Structures are given as C-alpha cells and as structure tokens.
Amino acid sequence: MPTGQILKELSRYKIGTFAHIIHRHSLLRPDKEAFVYGTQRLTYAEFNAKVNSLIHALQKLGVKKGDPIGILSWNCLDYAITYGAAMKGGYLLSRFNPRLGAEELVYLINYSEVNTLFVGSEQLSIAESLRSKTPGVKNFVSLEEAAPDMTFIQDLYNSNPTEEPDVQVEEDDKIFIIYTSGTTGVPRGAVYSHREAWDDCRIYIINQSIQPEDRHIQVSPMFHIAGDTMVRSLIYLGACNVIMKNFDPAVALQLIQDEKATHISIVPTHLVAMLAAPDVKKYDVSSLKFIWYGGSPMPLEVLKRGLATFGNVFGQGYGQSESGPAICHLSKEDHEALGKPEEKILTSTGQPDIGVQVRIVDDKENDVAPGEMGEIIVRSKHNMIEYWKSPEDTSNTIIDGWLHTGDIGCYDENGYVYIVDRKKDMIITGGENVFPREVEEILYRHPDVHEAAIIGIPDPYWVEKVHAVVSLKKGANCTAEELVAFCKKNMAGYKSPKSVEFMDTLPKNAAGKIMKRELREKYWADSGRKI
C-alpha cells in the first residue's frame, strides 16, 4: 500500500464495527503492544496479521460469514486472536465455560450450532470425548499446542496470508453469544451485535478512565460477560491487555509490578486472595489507577481492607449477561465516602451508567418510591438483542424495550441502586452464577435423597457458597461427602455444594413448597442482608 494512501486505507471497514477498530490500530499504532501473555508479546500490527490469517484459514475450511463458531478454553493469547477473527471475519462466537461437565457442553455446543470448535490445551481430552455427540462440529482447532486429529492454530497462522480478507462486517452483524441460565437452570445464549458491543465499550472506558497508554491485567475469564467486556474495551481503545490464564494472587500482584499495570478487573474473592497473599505490601503497585470489581456483592469490611492496602483506586460495576453488561457503577469518587455519613452508598451498586436507564417496579410494572423494593429493569442501546433461538424467553425478559433483570432492589433519593435479593434465587459464588434448581435436580438423582434445597450462605472467601439442605429417605445413611462427590461427578465443580446440612423434614408452606427463606434466615441474620 502506498504511504500516501493511509487515510483511504483507514476507510476500508465500516465505522461501528470491530473490523474497523482492529484494522485502524494496525495502521496508526502498528508497534503498540496489544497483548502480553507469559513471554509472548503481540503488537497491534501482529495481532491484525494473525487475525487476517485465521480468517483466510476459516474461509478455506468452509466457514462463512455469519456462521457460529465456538471456543472452549481458558484465557490465552490464541483465545484473543480467535475473538479478533470472529470480530473481523463476521463470525458469531460462542464461548463455553471450561468448568462445565461433558453433558452440559454437549447441550451448549449443539444448541449454539457451531461448525468449528477452538479447544484450549487443558480441554483437549474432553473435547475429543464430545466428538460423537456433537455431529455439527466439522472443524476442531487446538490452541497453544498441537493435538491428534485436530488442526493446530499455529499452522493456520503460518500457512495463510496476512493480507486483509475480502469480507465486510456491518454494525448489525451478530458478534458473540454469552451463555447464562434461565429460571429452570437451562442455559440460554444472550446475543449481541457490533452495535451493542461498541456502545458498552465506550461506557466502560469512561467509567474507568482508560487511555491508550494504559495496561490492564486480564483476570476475568473471556467466556464471562465481564471478561469479554474488558477484552473488547482494550481493543476498542488500542490499549494493552496482559492476559492471565487463571487467577493466582501472587502472580497478579507480580504482573502489576512488572508490567506497570494501570487497571485490573476482579471479583470480590480475588481481592480477598490478594489481601491474604504473603507480603502483599512488598509489591510495587503504585502504577494502579483502577481496581474494578463486580460479579457479586463486595463485603464492606473487605472493601475497607482493600482501600487501606491499595489506596482509593476502586470502582464497581453492576451488570449481567443480558445487559451488555453495563447497568450501574460506583465511581472512584464514591469510594471517598468511607468513614463519612454517606458511607452507606458503598453497599450499593452505584448510579446508572451514562446511556442507561434504570427503573425499579412492582409486579404490575408500576415504579416504586425510593426505599421500596421491586424488580430492577433496564433500558439501553447495549442490552442483548435476544436469547439465541428462544423467542419466548426473549419476550418474557425484554418487555416494551425494558430488560427485566430478575434482581430485587431499591434506590435512594440520589439514584443509588441497592440489590436486595435475586428474584430467581440465583447464587453468585466467586463471580460464578449457580441456579439452585439445577443442583437440586442432580441431588434428587441420588437414591438416598428424599428432599433437597439449595441455598446460598455467607462465606469469607467465596462471599456466597452453595449449601445443600437435604432430608434422606427412611433407613438411608448417606454422608455429606458422598453427596458432594455425587454432584461433582455429574456437574461442574463450582456448582456443587460446598457444604451439606441434614434435616428430618424440610420446612414447607401451606402449598407444600419448600420455604428457602426460612432455611436461609439463620445464616444471613447477622449479615444485614434482607432475605
């Protein structure tokens, strides 16, 4: 390309798409670091080149624009490049949680209709075992290392051209699916286009004051909406993302020091672990501008310890898989309320984000007054488009343009939103969502179980942990350890109970429904949380 034609070349892809963004940075910031992963460092020019090669490779494999493709992996550099190829090549990317069991993965892979599956090094054996049950997957591509009967992604980079592909992406082209769970625990896919993803990125960049020269530590899994948001926000701005495969508090602190990181995004359990790390104060974290937290409520005492250790570099985001995710945030300035009369706002999720409208309504959709409880509903330009192939669920969740979150909360006279409970009994443990009914279904498979109820109870590390309350059949003598092992054998480990309580009879109301509120009361009585 002639040097004088750079402005013309910048016009190759349409504004409002990530194809334009990735290409733009490769031209204007070619030597700027885009990603760091272990000893690997990738500039924006190199990122764009690998993305282009992967798109050419997928086209040769028969993958067409608009086709769903999937990825089953922990965070890694190849993951980011695969995401970039989906963004620029017009593919619809489904990210699958590596913690899920084989049955859950089979369901999701078939439900998503992916024809190509990218597989992380730790997931090679389970992916191989899924082949016979996922006939729609024609191409298996291994990440990070070669594997038998799979195409190695490095070979695709090496054997395909780096020139710009002949494909044009539109703002309304679908870009990714984030999987969540419904009231029954059946996974559903929240679908987004480039348009929603762009709008959400701009909000996060504003909230965290991110600049192109900033460096972010990628702790959140890229298959989560929170992790996804940070990946695309850093790409959007042309900043640098330092990828961690899995969270380790000492490694995270060392990376902040070595990479002079300015931002890190975490869930409360990560902060608990970092504060408990040996010699936490020996690390030079003076470069940090923001520790952004979310995923589950942050205990105030933990936040106080965090502020004392790291200084006032904290901000909080509230959102969910269906909301883009930006809904509300607590700013760094809000955290200055510590020790002041207005300290209570630190137990809130903050005020609505720019470009987001939040209401709290009763069962008849009437707005409640400040201090009154109701369901949080949200309207923005970055809410999901729909649930993948689930029109009825979509129409029950998005009503007259308002996304019904299922969260019960209230608000104060200044517009700070407080989450009080979750309408659907969802448990958030270590930033992961667990639906009680799904776990209960597994427990009821055990031959000794008569009745079972799953509740969330306080935990100093996980913030909230999965707790089983069980009554056994007459004459049975099953142990708690046996029940936990049974659950772990049949579902993802993080969904399995961390503790088990036995009762002769579970409390029920007049209609025969198990009264979970009564089961939870003794655990949450001193927490200040209304249940």
Secondary structure per residue as TSV (DSSP state, phi and psi in degrees):
chain	resnum	aa	ss	phi	psi
A	1	M	-	360.0	127.3
A	2	P	-	-59.9	140.5
A	3	T	G	-55.4	-37.4
A	4	G	G	-70.9	-8.1
A	5	Q	G	-100.0	15.0
A	6	I	H	-60.3	-38.3
A	7	L	H	-68.7	-36.5
A	8	K	H	-64.8	-41.6
A	9	E	H	-65.4	-31.6
A	10	L	T	-64.2	-17.6
A	11	S	T	-93.6	8.2
A	12	R	S	-61.0	-45.1
A	13	Y	S	-108.4	155.6
A	14	K	-	-75.5	137.9
A	15	I	T	-62.2	143.3
A	16	G	T	97.2	1.6
A	17	T	S	-122.0	155.5
A	18	F	H	-77.3	-15.2
A	19	A	H	-61.1	-44.4
A	20	H	H	-62.9	-42.9
A	21	I	H	-62.9	-50.7
A	22	I	H	-62.0	-44.4
A	23	H	H	-64.7	-41.7
A	24	R	H	-58.7	-48.4
A	25	H	H	-66.1	-32.2
A	26	S	H	-66.8	-26.1
A	27	L	H	-89.0	-42.0
A	28	L	H	-93.1	-26.2
A	29	R	S	-132.5	54.4
A	30	P	T	-60.4	-33.4
A	31	D	T	-97.3	2.9
A	32	K	S	-74.9	133.3
A	33	E	E	-66.8	129.0
A	34	A	E	-97.3	-43.6
A	35	F	E	-140.7	146.3
A	36	V	E	-126.4	133.1
A	37	Y	E	-146.4	103.9
A	38	G	T	61.5	-122.9
A	39	T	T	-90.1	-3.2
A	40	Q	E	-88.8	135.8
A	41	R	E	-131.6	131.7
A	42	L	E	-127.5	124.9
A	43	T	E	-81.9	170.6
A	44	Y	H	-66.9	-32.8
A	45	A	H	-65.6	-42.7
A	46	E	H	-69.1	-37.8
A	47	F	H	-60.8	-48.5
A	48	N	H	-60.5	-41.4
A	49	A	H	-63.5	-44.2
A	50	K	H	-68.4	-37.8
A	51	V	H	-59.9	-45.5
A	52	N	H	-61.6	-44.5
A	53	S	H	-60.6	-40.9
A	54	L	H	-67.7	-37.8
A	55	I	H	-63.0	-46.3
A	56	H	H	-58.3	-41.2
A	57	A	H	-64.0	-44.1
A	58	L	H	-64.7	-39.2
A	59	Q	H	-60.1	-41.0
A	60	K	H	-65.6	-29.5
A	61	L	T	-81.0	0.2
A	62	G	T	89.7	12.1
A	63	V	-	-86.0	121.6
A	64	K	-	-101.6	158.2
A	65	K	T	-54.1	135.1
A	66	G	T	92.5	-13.6
A	67	D	-	-69.5	142.5
A	68	P	E	-76.0	133.6
A	69	I	E	-125.6	156.4
A	70	G	E	-126.8	159.5
A	71	I	E	-140.2	131.3
A	72	L	E	-124.5	97.8
A	73	S	-	-167.6	157.4
A	74	W	-	-80.7	171.3
A	75	N	S	-56.4	136.8
A	76	C	-	-165.2	171.5
A	77	L	H	-65.5	-40.8
A	78	D	H	-61.2	-31.7
A	79	Y	H	-60.8	-48.3
A	80	A	H	-62.0	-39.8
A	81	I	H	-68.0	-40.5
A	82	T	H	-60.5	-42.1
A	83	Y	H	-62.0	-42.5
A	84	G	H	-61.3	-39.0
A	85	A	H	-65.5	-38.3
A	86	A	H	-64.4	-43.4
A	87	M	H	-58.9	-47.5
A	88	K	H	-87.7	-28.5
A	89	G	H	-89.9	-5.6
A	90	G	T	81.0	24.2
A	91	Y	-	-92.6	155.1
A	92	L	E	-99.7	109.1
A	93	L	E	-92.2	124.4
A	94	S	E	-104.1	125.1
A	95	R	E	-103.0	126.0
A	96	F	E	-106.9	136.7
A	97	N	-	-71.6	118.6
A	98	P	T	-64.1	-15.1
A	99	R	T	-76.5	-15.2
A	100	L	S	-69.2	153.1
A	101	G	-	-79.6	171.8
A	102	A	H	-60.1	-44.3
A	103	E	H	-62.9	-41.2
A	104	E	H	-64.5	-40.8
A	105	L	H	-67.4	-41.3
A	106	V	H	-57.8	-46.4
A	107	Y	H	-58.7	-50.2
A	108	L	H	-66.3	-41.9
A	109	I	H	-63.4	-43.0
A	110	N	H	-69.8	-39.7
A	111	Y	H	-61.6	-39.1
A	112	S	H	-77.3	-18.5
A	113	E	T	64.4	32.1
A	114	V	-	-70.9	142.2
A	115	N	S	-102.8	-9.9
A	116	T	E	-136.6	133.4
A	117	L	E	-124.9	120.5
A	118	F	E	-90.1	131.9
A	119	V	E	-124.9	126.5
A	120	G	-	-70.9	161.5
A	121	S	G	-61.7	-33.6
A	122	E	G	-79.4	-11.4
A	123	Q	G	-108.6	9.4
A	124	L	H	-62.1	-43.4
A	125	S	H	-69.0	-42.3
A	126	I	H	-68.7	-36.2
A	127	A	H	-62.9	-40.0
A	128	E	H	-62.1	-37.5
A	129	S	H	-71.8	-16.4
A	130	L	H	-89.1	-11.6
A	131	R	G	-51.8	-50.1
A	132	S	G	-67.5	-20.0
A	133	K	G	-101.2	-1.4
A	134	T	-	-127.6	68.7
A	135	P	T	-64.8	-18.8
A	136	G	T	-74.0	-16.4
A	137	V	-	-84.1	111.7
A	138	K	-	-94.9	-25.6
A	139	N	E	-126.0	124.5
A	140	F	E	-110.3	124.8
A	141	V	E	-121.8	123.1
A	142	S	E	-87.7	142.3
A	143	L	S	-103.5	145.5
A	144	E	S	72.4	-34.8
A	145	E	S	-148.2	152.1
A	146	A	-	-70.7	151.2
A	147	A	-	-144.0	146.3
A	148	P	T	-58.5	139.2
A	149	D	T	62.4	20.4
A	150	M	S	-130.6	151.8
A	151	T	E	-82.1	132.2
A	152	F	E	-86.8	128.5
A	153	I	H	-61.3	-32.2
A	154	Q	H	-63.3	-35.4
A	155	D	H	-65.9	-33.8
A	156	L	H	-68.2	-40.0
A	157	Y	H	-60.1	-45.4
A	158	N	H	-73.8	-27.1
A	159	S	H	-104.9	8.5
A	160	N	S	-128.9	151.0
A	161	P	-	-66.9	156.5
A	162	T	-	-99.3	0.1
A	163	E	S	-64.2	158.1
A	164	E	-	-60.5	132.6
A	165	P	-	-75.4	156.9
A	166	D	S	-87.3	75.2
A	167	V	-	-150.3	142.8
A	168	Q	-	-124.5	125.8
A	169	V	-	-100.5	141.3
A	170	E	-	-105.4	158.3
A	171	E	T	-58.0	-34.5
A	172	D	T	-92.0	4.3
A	173	D	S	-68.5	137.2
A	174	K	E	-70.9	140.0
A	175	I	E	-116.7	-37.4
A	176	F	E	-158.1	161.4
A	177	I	E	-120.9	130.1
A	178	I	E	-109.6	128.4
A	179	Y	E	-90.6	135.0
A	180	T	E	-129.9	-167.2
A	181	S	E	-131.7	148.8
A	182	G	-	-91.6	-171.6
A	183	T	T	-64.7	-23.5
A	184	T	T	-92.7	-3.4
A	185	G	S	87.4	-3.0
A	186	V	-	-75.4	125.0
A	187	P	E	-61.5	142.1
A	188	R	E	-131.9	153.8
A	189	G	E	-108.1	119.4
A	190	A	E	-83.8	121.6
A	191	V	E	-100.6	137.0
A	192	Y	E	-130.7	151.3
A	193	S	E	-108.6	175.7
A	194	H	H	-56.7	-36.2
A	195	R	H	-59.5	-50.8
A	196	E	H	-66.6	-39.7
A	197	A	H	-64.1	-39.0
A	198	W	H	-61.8	-49.2
A	199	D	H	-61.3	-43.4
A	200	D	H	-64.0	-40.6
A	201	C	H	-57.6	-44.3
A	202	R	H	-62.8	-35.4
A	203	I	H	-65.8	-45.2
A	204	Y	H	-66.9	-36.7
A	205	I	H	-63.4	-41.2
A	206	I	H	-66.3	-48.7
A	207	N	H	-59.3	-37.0
A	208	Q	T	-103.2	7.1
A	209	S	T	50.6	44.3
A	210	I	-	-76.9	136.2
A	211	Q	-	-118.7	158.8
A	212	P	T	-56.6	-28.7
A	213	E	T	-83.1	-1.9
A	214	D	-	-77.1	159.7
A	215	R	E	-131.8	125.3
A	216	H	E	-113.2	140.4
A	217	I	E	-93.6	114.9
A	218	Q	E	-85.2	93.9
A	219	V	-	-92.8	-44.4
A	220	S	S	-61.7	136.8
A	221	P	-	-60.9	141.1
A	222	M	T	-70.7	-13.3
A	223	F	T	-83.3	-7.4
A	224	H	S	-89.4	153.1
A	225	I	H	-62.9	-34.5
A	226	A	H	-67.7	-46.0
A	227	G	H	-65.1	-40.2
A	228	D	H	-59.4	-44.7
A	229	T	H	-58.5	-43.6
A	230	M	H	-69.2	-38.2
A	231	V	H	-59.2	-52.5
A	232	R	H	-72.9	-28.3
A	233	S	H	-67.3	-40.4
A	234	L	H	-67.7	-40.2
A	235	I	H	-63.1	-44.8
A	236	Y	H	-53.6	-44.0
A	237	L	H	-88.1	-17.7
A	238	G	T	82.9	27.1
A	239	A	-	-92.3	-177.0
A	240	C	E	-107.2	136.4
A	241	N	E	-116.8	120.6
A	242	V	E	-97.7	112.4
A	243	I	E	-90.3	130.3
A	244	M	-	-106.8	131.8
A	245	K	S	-65.3	-51.4
A	246	N	S	-137.3	156.6
A	247	F	-	-77.7	131.8
A	248	D	-	-138.7	121.9
A	249	P	H	-59.3	-43.0
A	250	A	H	-67.2	-39.8
A	251	V	H	-64.7	-42.1
A	252	A	H	-60.9	-45.9
A	253	L	H	-63.8	-39.8
A	254	Q	H	-65.4	-38.9
A	255	L	H	-66.2	-39.5
A	256	I	H	-57.6	-44.1
A	257	Q	H	-67.5	-50.4
A	258	D	H	-70.0	-38.4
A	259	E	H	-92.5	-0.1
A	260	K	T	50.3	49.9
A	261	A	-	-66.6	144.7
A	262	T	-	-104.2	-22.8
A	263	H	E	-139.0	146.0
A	264	I	E	-146.6	140.0
A	265	S	E	-114.6	129.7
A	266	I	E	-140.8	169.8
A	267	V	-	-106.4	163.6
A	268	P	H	-53.2	-36.4
A	269	T	H	-64.1	-29.5
A	270	H	H	-65.4	-41.7
A	271	L	H	-65.5	-40.8
A	272	V	H	-57.0	-44.2
A	273	A	H	-68.4	-40.5
A	274	M	H	-66.8	-39.3
A	275	L	H	-66.2	-27.3
A	276	A	H	-89.4	-4.1
A	277	A	S	-64.7	140.2
A	278	P	T	-58.4	134.5
A	279	D	T	53.8	44.5
A	280	V	G	-55.9	-31.7
A	281	K	G	-81.0	-3.7
A	282	K	G	-77.0	-18.5
A	283	Y	S	-81.6	139.8
A	284	D	-	-86.3	101.8
A	285	V	-	-112.5	24.3
A	286	S	T	-65.4	-16.3
A	287	S	T	-76.3	-16.5
A	288	L	-	-64.7	129.5
A	289	K	-	-103.2	-31.2
A	290	F	E	-145.6	130.8
A	291	I	E	-110.4	106.6
A	292	W	E	-96.6	125.3
A	293	Y	E	-125.3	155.3
A	294	G	-	-178.3	-161.6
A	295	G	S	91.5	-35.3
A	296	S	S	-163.2	162.9
A	297	P	-	-59.5	138.8
A	298	M	-	-92.1	116.8
A	299	P	-	-57.3	135.4
A	300	L	H	-60.6	-37.9
A	301	E	H	-64.9	-37.5
A	302	V	H	-66.3	-42.1
A	303	L	H	-62.2	-40.4
A	304	K	H	-60.8	-42.3
A	305	R	H	-66.4	-36.8
A	306	G	H	-65.2	-42.7
A	307	L	H	-63.7	-38.2
A	308	A	H	-67.5	-31.8
A	309	T	H	-86.7	-44.6
A	310	F	H	-105.1	-10.3
A	311	G	-	86.7	-178.5
A	312	N	S	-82.3	76.8
A	313	V	-	-122.5	20.5
A	314	F	E	-99.5	143.2
A	315	G	E	-144.4	151.5
A	316	Q	E	-124.9	139.9
A	317	G	E	-119.4	140.6
A	318	Y	E	-118.8	130.0
A	319	G	-	-169.9	-174.7
A	320	Q	-	-151.8	172.6
A	321	S	T	-58.7	-31.5
A	322	E	T	-86.8	-12.1
A	323	S	T	-101.0	0.2
A	324	G	-	110.3	-31.3
A	325	P	S	-107.2	-4.1
A	326	A	-	-56.9	123.3
A	327	I	S	-124.6	-62.2
A	328	C	E	-133.7	162.3
A	329	H	E	-151.4	151.8
A	330	L	E	-100.6	123.4
A	331	S	-	-80.1	169.8
A	332	K	T	-60.4	-38.0
A	333	E	T	-65.0	-36.1
A	334	D	G	-59.7	-33.2
A	335	H	G	-71.7	-9.1
A	336	E	G	-73.0	-5.1
A	337	A	G	-73.6	-11.6
A	338	L	T	-55.0	128.2
A	339	G	T	81.0	2.3
A	340	K	S	-109.0	166.9
A	341	P	G	-56.2	-30.8
A	342	E	G	-87.6	16.1
A	343	E	G	-55.5	-25.0
A	344	K	G	-55.7	-28.3
A	345	I	G	-63.0	-18.8
A	346	L	G	-71.8	-10.4
A	347	T	G	-95.2	2.9
A	348	S	S	-95.4	177.2
A	349	T	-	-96.6	4.2
A	350	G	-	93.8	-165.0
A	351	Q	E	-99.7	159.4
A	352	P	E	-57.2	142.1
A	353	D	-	-69.1	160.3
A	354	I	T	-57.5	131.7
A	355	G	T	82.8	9.5
A	356	V	E	-125.0	132.5
A	357	Q	E	-109.6	131.8
A	358	V	E	-124.3	132.8
A	359	R	E	-128.1	156.4
A	360	I	E	-123.5	121.4
A	361	V	E	-127.6	159.7
A	362	D	-	-87.8	-172.9
A	363	D	T	-66.2	-15.3
A	364	K	T	-103.3	14.8
A	365	E	S	70.7	16.6
A	366	N	-	-86.1	137.5
A	367	D	B	-68.8	133.9
A	368	V	-	-89.8	163.1
A	369	A	-	-81.5	162.0
A	370	P	T	-52.3	136.0
A	371	G	T	89.0	-14.5
A	372	E	-	-90.6	151.3
A	373	M	-	-88.3	147.2
A	374	G	E	-171.7	-178.1
A	375	E	E	-86.9	138.0
A	376	I	E	-81.0	123.8
A	377	I	E	-122.9	151.8
A	378	V	E	-137.6	141.4
A	379	R	E	-132.6	131.4
A	380	S	E	-161.1	176.4
A	381	K	S	-87.3	0.1
A	382	H	S	-121.1	12.1
A	383	N	S	-62.4	156.6
A	384	M	-	-55.8	155.7
A	385	I	S	-73.7	-45.8
A	386	E	E	-170.4	171.2
A	387	Y	E	-87.5	133.9
A	388	W	T	-55.9	116.3
A	389	K	T	54.0	35.0
A	390	S	-	-137.0	69.7
A	391	P	H	-62.1	-35.1
A	392	E	H	-68.2	-43.8
A	393	D	H	-62.4	-37.9
A	394	T	H	-62.6	-46.9
A	395	S	H	-68.8	-25.0
A	396	N	H	-81.4	-16.7
A	397	T	H	-102.4	-40.0
A	398	I	E	-106.4	109.1
A	399	I	E	-120.1	117.4
A	400	D	T	54.2	36.8
A	401	G	T	86.1	-2.9
A	402	W	E	-104.5	125.6
A	403	L	E	-81.0	122.6
A	404	H	E	-90.5	113.9
A	405	T	E	-79.1	-22.9
A	406	G	E	80.9	-0.7
A	407	D	E	-92.0	136.9
A	408	I	E	-98.6	131.2
A	409	G	E	-157.0	-173.5
A	410	C	E	-145.0	175.3
A	411	Y	E	-142.1	158.3
A	412	D	-	-102.3	-178.5
A	413	E	T	-67.5	-13.3
A	414	N	T	-101.5	6.3
A	415	G	-	84.9	12.9
A	416	Y	-	-78.6	133.3
A	417	V	E	-102.7	131.6
A	418	Y	E	-116.7	123.6
A	419	I	E	-85.3	125.7
A	420	V	E	-102.7	-40.4
A	421	D	E	-159.1	173.9
A	422	R	E	-114.4	122.9
A	423	K	T	-56.3	-32.7
A	424	K	T	-102.1	16.2
A	425	D	-	65.9	16.2
A	426	M	-	-62.9	142.3
A	427	I	E	-105.6	132.8
A	428	I	E	-110.2	110.1
A	429	T	E	-121.4	113.7
A	430	G	T	61.8	28.9
A	431	G	T	86.4	-3.0
A	432	E	E	-100.4	139.9
A	433	N	E	-88.2	131.5
A	434	V	E	-128.9	127.8
A	435	F	-	-98.5	122.2
A	436	P	H	-53.7	-41.2
A	437	R	H	-60.3	-36.7
A	438	E	H	-61.3	-41.9
A	439	V	H	-70.9	-39.4
A	440	E	H	-61.3	-38.6
A	441	E	H	-59.7	-38.6
A	442	I	H	-67.6	-45.4
A	443	L	H	-59.8	-37.7
A	444	Y	T	-69.7	-13.1
A	445	R	T	-75.3	-21.2
A	446	H	S	-71.1	132.6
A	447	P	T	-63.2	-20.9
A	448	D	T	-92.4	-9.4
A	449	V	E	-86.8	127.0
A	450	H	E	-92.5	-55.3
A	451	E	E	-137.0	152.0
A	452	A	E	-148.2	143.4
A	453	A	E	-137.2	136.0
A	454	I	E	-108.7	129.1
A	455	I	E	-133.1	161.6
A	456	G	E	-97.3	133.3
A	457	I	E	-127.5	158.4
A	458	P	E	-61.3	146.1
A	459	D	E	-146.8	133.7
A	460	P	T	-65.0	-25.2
A	461	Y	T	-101.3	-52.1
A	462	W	T	-80.4	-5.8
A	463	V	E	73.5	-51.0
A	464	E	E	-139.8	134.9
A	465	K	E	-123.8	158.1
A	466	V	E	-79.2	121.5
A	467	H	E	-123.3	130.9
A	468	A	E	-103.0	133.1
A	469	V	E	-113.8	120.3
A	470	V	E	-131.6	140.2
A	471	S	E	-114.4	135.0
A	472	L	E	-94.6	157.7
A	473	K	-	-67.4	153.1
A	474	K	T	-56.1	128.1
A	475	G	T	88.6	-9.6
A	476	A	-	-79.4	150.9
A	477	N	-	-137.1	37.6
A	478	C	-	-63.5	143.7
A	479	T	-	-96.8	164.8
A	480	A	H	-61.1	-41.6
A	481	E	H	-61.2	-38.6
A	482	E	H	-66.3	-39.9
A	483	L	H	-67.8	-41.3
A	484	V	H	-63.1	-43.8
A	485	A	H	-63.2	-38.1
A	486	F	H	-62.6	-43.5
A	487	C	H	-64.9	-45.4
A	488	K	H	-62.5	-29.5
A	489	K	H	-71.3	-25.4
A	490	N	H	-111.5	-0.9
A	491	M	S	-160.6	174.3
A	492	A	-	-58.9	141.2
A	493	G	G	-59.3	-37.7
A	494	Y	G	-69.5	-18.8
A	495	K	G	-85.4	-20.2
A	496	S	S	-70.4	150.5
A	497	P	-	-60.1	140.3
A	498	K	S	-89.9	-18.3
A	499	S	E	-152.3	156.3
A	500	V	E	-133.5	136.3
A	501	E	E	-122.3	132.6
A	502	F	E	-102.7	136.9
A	503	M	-	-134.0	149.8
A	504	D	S	-65.8	-43.4
A	505	T	S	-143.0	134.5
A	506	L	-	-82.2	139.5
A	507	P	-	-65.6	139.8
A	508	K	B	-135.7	155.8
A	509	N	-	-88.4	-174.6
A	510	A	T	-63.6	-25.5
A	511	A	T	-86.7	-1.2
A	512	G	S	88.7	7.4
A	513	K	-	-83.6	134.2
A	514	I	B	-62.5	131.7
A	515	M	-	-91.9	88.1
A	516	K	H	-65.6	-31.3
A	517	R	H	-58.3	-42.4
A	518	E	H	-65.9	-37.5
A	519	L	H	-65.6	-35.0
A	520	R	H	-79.8	-26.0
A	521	E	H	-52.8	-46.9
A	522	K	H	-66.0	-25.3
A	523	Y	H	-83.7	-32.4
A	524	W	H	-102.7	0.9
A	525	A	T	-55.8	-37.4
A	526	D	T	-100.3	9.0
A	527	S	T	-89.8	-16.2
A	528	G	-	85.5	-4.7
A	529	R	-	-87.9	133.1
A	530	K	-	-83.7	129.2
A	531	I	-	-117.4	360.0
